[in-house]
Amino acid sequence: MSSPADKKLNSASLTTCLSVGLFLSIRQVRSTSIWTTSLIVFIMVLTFLNLVVASGILVGSIEGAILAVQKHYLGDIFISTLTQKAYIERTNDIISAAKNLPGVESVSARYIAPGTLQADYKKSKKPSDLSDQVSASFAGIDPTNENAVSDLSSLVVEGSYLQEGDYDQVLLGGMLLKRYNSFESSSFPVLPDVQIGDRVLVTINGNSREVIVKGIVFSKVDEIDRRVFFVDSQLRKFINRFDYNADEIAIRLTSGTDPISIKNALLADGFGSFARIQTQQDAEPKFIKDLRDTFAILGNVISSIGLVVTAITIFIVIFINAITRRKYIGILKSIGMHSRAIEFSYIFQSIFYALVGSTIGLAITYGFLVPFFTQNPIDFPFGDGILVAPIEGTLLRVLVLMIATIVAGYVPARIIIKRNTLDAILGR
Amino acid sequence: MIEIKHLIKTYKNDSVETKVLRDISLSIATGQMIAIIGPSGAGKSTLLYQMSLLDHPTSGTVFINDLDINSISSQQRTAYRLSSLGYVFQDYSLLPELTAQENVALPLFMQGLSKPDALDRARIALERIGLGERLSNHPSQLSGGEQQRVGIARAIVNEPHIIFADEPTANLDSASSREVIAVLLDINKRGQTVVMVTHEMEYAQLCHRIVELRDGSIVSDTKTQRV
């Protein structure tokens, strides 16, 4: 049992120190000038935005391109030909099976054939001159089904979208035209001057046909922008494919449907022997995944620098605060306030600033920036940049910010509190 | 009881060594009110700091109720100051962001009292020294005398054995000074030991003993008529 003398030497409990620290911090924050508080909170908001938005934009610059590929090309499930096959066998069975699966919203089959596109074939030229000709991929689509899956009509930037009965009309991908593709080279030539309504010559497997340009699509998705779109019946007739076996099938799922379950259902039906069935993520090229990871690392590096800057800022703010209040810290110690309680008061102040800054930052991010960038993506040459800020990642950053702030608040307070009580009171 | 034996305090500044207290031995009985007087630089405040656990002597011992205060850790000194000692500072030293009542309640919060209980006891302490109407005023809204009385209320609220007062009237007008001294006398009459550093003989005469320091040494130790 402890004697009364021992009791007088017993330190305060952690709970008491926490409670007193909280009380002192609330009073200090309340008494701090509104301008000072606003400035500190402003710094915290900027830090939060730097943490979340800088990396979010970096990741979003590539994520926007990935989403565009998913939305306008791959769909949620992408079915393509097996390497040893010329096309997707039992295409109609696969489409029927897919349409019967719950969660499948729409299905579009595409018939693909490589060929060339010539624009100025009617002009007379010298024998040594090359004609305006590009290699292209020709895709036959059902305009309605394709639009349901890939929203292709929304990508029409000139002219109009295909209709079911369009006999000799095509949509040209923008990358085939000079005015949409500034990266012209001898390896990737472009057509210099093709307008809506112009006639162009399509050659596939040595067969040529003159068609009219009905529209131009431009999406920053290479697979679309380098294609020429026909109505599927016309292309099949042109390339003599009458078996209805397609080269690509894209499937759009209803929101919330797990793509893996749909893929597994199709594989369970045995269609894996006739086609390669992939989710959008499986079909994503590896370099895109690598690029995304690289950008995420870059974003984290930038965020980390921001975090260090914030920690230093908070350190300076708390240090100056503690230095200017050194006398009061001395008084608190002299009247018996435990140093831990005083440290907690500074830690709670730091937490307050970080919490308010993060809350405002969260509101700005999710209330304004994410919707804004979704509506107004940044125009990168390779895709539309959006702001990627997944909530779990953001909360992790809030936690990291909080920890950095606590450390940055604790260290200067500790330095000042460790000083001699009398020196603090007397300002020595 | 405070027992000081052969106390020496030396300050070192670069290579210059200044002996502020020279072999001080002093005994203060429980319940006494003692005034420490002397000219500026005599070592009055320094002696008070050594007795009140705010500083460490260079050599010598200080016992408070048989406890060798040099033998205890820094945290134990803090805890002992909280439980057993009260301080009244020359410049009041109230926290500006707290009300008078909260300033007084602060040591009680630290002792683990609930907020309502601590504030209630702080109210009683302030009412006892005539500041019952000023509970929710911040220090900046109080006069110097009122602030010093709040400082005294903070010093006595946890009923310490000893009150140390470092020139408590130095910044006050004579009316306020008399009020503050009256409060300290009242505290002493209730049995608490009071050690007060002062320049003013008028107030020193009201104590039981007057210890006069000069150049770091005790030059006189006299009992007053109050005894």
Chai-1 contact restraints between the chains, C-beta under 6 A:
chainA,res_idxA,chainB,res_idxB,connection_type,confidence,min_distance_angstrom,max_distance_angstrom,comment,restraint_id
A,K8,B,Y80,contact,1.0,0.0,6.0,A-B,restraint_1
A,K8,B,S83,contact,1.0,0.0,6.0,A-B,restraint_2
A,K8,B,S84,contact,1.0,0.0,6.0,A-B,restraint_3
A,L9,B,Q76,contact,1.0,0.0,6.0,A-B,restraint_4
A,L9,B,A79,contact,1.0,0.0,6.0,A-B,restraint_5
A,L9,B,Y80,contact,1.0,0.0,6.0,A-B,restraint_6
A,N10,B,A79,contact,1.0,0.0,6.0,A-B,restraint_7
A,S11,B,Q75,contact,1.0,0.0,6.0,A-B,restraint_8
A,S11,B,A79,contact,1.0,0.0,6.0,A-B,restraint_9
A,A12,B,M110,contact,1.0,0.0,6.0,A-B,restraint_10
A,T16,B,G112,contact,1.0,0.0,6.0,A-B,restraint_11
A,V20,B,F109,contact,1.0,0.0,6.0,A-B,restraint_12
A,V20,B,M110,contact,1.0,0.0,6.0,A-B,restraint_13
A,R27,B,E97,contact,1.0,0.0,6.0,A-B,restraint_14
A,R27,B,L98,contact,1.0,0.0,6.0,A-B,restraint_15
A,Q28,B,E97,contact,1.0,0.0,6.0,A-B,restraint_16
A,S31,B,E97,contact,1.0,0.0,6.0,A-B,restraint_17
A,Y328,B,L95,contact,1.0,0.0,6.0,A-B,restraint_18
A,I331,B,S93,contact,1.0,0.0,6.0,A-B,restraint_19
A,S334,B,L54,contact,1.0,0.0,6.0,A-B,restraint_20
A,S334,B,Y87,contact,1.0,0.0,6.0,A-B,restraint_21
A,I335,B,P107,contact,1.0,0.0,6.0,A-B,restraint_22
A,G336,B,T78,contact,1.0,0.0,6.0,A-B,restraint_23
A,G336,B,R81,contact,1.0,0.0,6.0,A-B,restraint_24
A,G336,B,L82,contact,1.0,0.0,6.0,A-B,restraint_25
A,G336,B,P107,contact,1.0,0.0,6.0,A-B,restraint_26
A,G336,B,M110,contact,1.0,0.0,6.0,A-B,restraint_27
A,M337,B,M110,contact,1.0,0.0,6.0,A-B,restraint_28
A,T421,B,L54,contact,1.0,0.0,6.0,A-B,restraint_29
A,L422,B,Y49,contact,1.0,0.0,6.0,A-B,restraint_30
A,L422,B,L54,contact,1.0,0.0,6.0,A-B,restraint_31
A,L422,B,D55,contact,1.0,0.0,6.0,A-B,restraint_32
